[in-house]
Amino acid sequence: MTFFTSKLASASAAALIAGTLSAHAAQTDITVAMQLEPPHLDPTSAAAGAIDSVLYSNVFEGLTRFASDGSVTPGLAKSWDISEDGLTYTFMLNDGVTFHDGSAMDGEDVKFSLDRARSEDSANAQKALFEGIADVTVVDPMTVKVTLDGPNGDFLFNMAWGDAVIVASESIDDIKTTPIGTGAFKFTDWVQGDKITLTRNDAYWGTPATLTYVTFKFISDPTAAMSAMMAEDIDVFAGFPTPEALPQFEADPRFQVLVGNSEGETILSTNNKMPPLDDVKVRKAIAHAIDRQAIIDGAMFGLGTPIGTHFAPHHPDYVDLTGNSAYDPELSKKLLAEAGYPDGFTTTLKLPPPSYARRGGEIIAAQLRAVGINTEISNLEWAQWLEQVFRGKDFGLTIVSHTEPNDIGIYARPDYYFQYDNPQFQQIMDTLNKATLPAERTALRKVAQTMIAEDYVNGYLFQLAYPTVAKAGVQGLWLNAPTQATDLTTVSWSE
């Protein structure tokens, strides 16, 4: 063994050790880029998936949660009992859970969160998830009983959504700018237009995160995304917006490319109450004017799976209905003439920021123009889209990817933004919600998929692939996106 005796040698050794420690410390930080910035930070009062992309599991948690494979696992509830009639769920909560401000999380917080979500004045974008709840009772601080007005085979699934996370009444007033949850990371700062930072919650009740410091960086421009990744200014880009560049990253040993499935049904959403789009023949004409593969190839460079209804192709109950709306521009023209529009018509096409919408919108506009349908394109920022389209219903057509899991139930809501009102479909979904036998649920899902396809409620385009580009040393990232989340709770750097 050699001993360093000189001051110079000692200083060199100290510098080497410090440098090693510094490098090691840097590997507990991570910078994750995303294309969309959240409009605010309350997942229980907005439809913007970008909120969940940052906060789901990281900051906020629900009674149950989605695992990386889409399965539903225990969350803040460690277990539950279900009554024989399927109407009562008794949740046993984990002990020792605290919110990030140090206050205890208990049954009263669960009751507050569920009652708030289902209240008459609820701003929850998925309020329908909670409408079947008849009563929430706190049995004791660690036990909550939820009574439903009818059996619901999806109830535990619904409780895993980001819209169902547990929040505290005392922090609700500032939740949109200062979110306080129970997750493995605490909110630190939000520089709007730039980044959100999180730090590890050292008082976390579960398995602590390996990462100590997380930065979510927002880069909306695809070219800038490419440059930032190549320069290694960022460590991960979740939902990489430049699919044509993926082969370049795959060939570079500095990076890894993950291309998984998402729950994102990308659709040409149609305002079913706005003439002439309220005519099924017109909607059918639009569907047959669309060449899905041309959109996938032109906008997504081949990444995406064609769909003919609002259901994920990787789901075992999926029905391939793409033939119901095959590309047939001559049939489209014929249908328009039969509907009273031999010379076509003009409508709006309002596009949110994602690349699939902006790029796909230009292609779809050209395809519609070829059959006589002219579109007035408006490129909207996310907050504008939510205000005009989602809440205001002031649109003819739009393109958006619905990333919520197994969400065909939105077609049973007449006031939902595309305003499809079919009592028969609503009855099917009501029956599905109450069904518990797997075979019955499968049959009902297939009927539901077929009905909205034959009503041409929307133009069904493709299932969004989920490409992630990351530095080679990052491990633990989700391959697939069973919900819109960038779960960093088990992410680390390899040694």
Protein Blocks (a to p, Z undefined) as FASTA:
>chain_A
ZZdfbfklmmmmmmmmmmmmmmmmmmmgccdddfbdcfblcfklcfbfklmmmmgoklmc
cfbdcdfkopacdfkbmbdcddfkopaccddddehiacfkopacdfklmmmmmmmmmmmk
lcbfklmmmmmpmbdcdfblkbccdddfbdcfklmmmmmpmklcccdfklmmmmmmmccd
fbfbdcfbdcehiaccddddfkbfbdcdfbfbdcddddfblklmmmmmmnopafbdghia
blklmmmmmmpmkbccdddddfbdcdddddfkbcfklpmklmmmmmmmpcfklmmmmmnn
opacddfbdcdfkbmkbccfklmmgccfklmmmmmmmnopanopaddddddfbfklmmmm
mmmmmmmmmnopacddddddfklmmmmmmmnopafbdcdddfbghillmmmmmkbmnlpa
cfklmmmmmmmmmpmbfklmmmmmmmmmmmmmmnombacfbdcdddddddfkbghiafbd
fbacddfklgccdZZ
